[in-house]
Amino acid sequence: MNIIKSLKNYIVDVKTETRKVSWPTKKRATRDSAIVVFISVAMAVFLGGVDYLLTYLIETYIVK
């Protein structure tokens, strides 16, 4: 029985704390998500380019 009471208190506390959160607006969330996606794609392209260049240099000058 004590577990059920503890679980109920936990859920009530979570609801109370969730109401205190300052949630971002839809516009802000969309903008921040777009920034994260852009930076992720830019880093992937950059790291892919570095990987390609290093692979090319190693295969050209070291392996052969």
N, C-alpha and C positions, 0 to 999 in steps of 0.2 A: 504494500500500500504506500509505503514511503517513496518508492520509485515513481509511482504515478503522480504523487504530489510534487515531487521534485521536477518531473517533466512538465507539469502544468505551469509551475513557477518559471521555469526556463522559457517556455513559449510566451508567457505574459511579458517577461523581461525583454525578449527579442522584439515583440511588437512595440513595446514602449520605446526601445532604443531606435527602432526603424523609423518611428515618427520624428525623431530628433535629427535624422540625417538630412543634410542639405543636398537634395538631389539636383543634378544638372538639368538644364533645359534641353529640349530635343535638338535645338540648333547647336548648342554647345557640345552635346554628346556626338552629334554628327560631324562637327568640325574636328573635334579631337580624334575621332575614329579615322577620319580622312587623313589627318596628319600622321597617325601611327601607320596606316597602310602605305602612305607615300614613303615614309622613312624606311619601312621594311622592304619595299620594292627597290628603293635606291641602294640600300645596303646589299641586297641580294645581287643586283646587277654589278655593283662594285666588287664584291667578293668573288663573284663568278668570273669577272674580268681578270682579277688578280690570279685566280686559280688557273684560268686558261693561259695567261702569260707565263706563269711559273712552269706549268706543264710543258708548254712549247719550248721554253728555254732549257729545261732539264732534258727533254727528249732530243733536242737539237745538239746540245753541246756536251752532255754528260753520257747519255746512253749510247750514242753512235760513236 
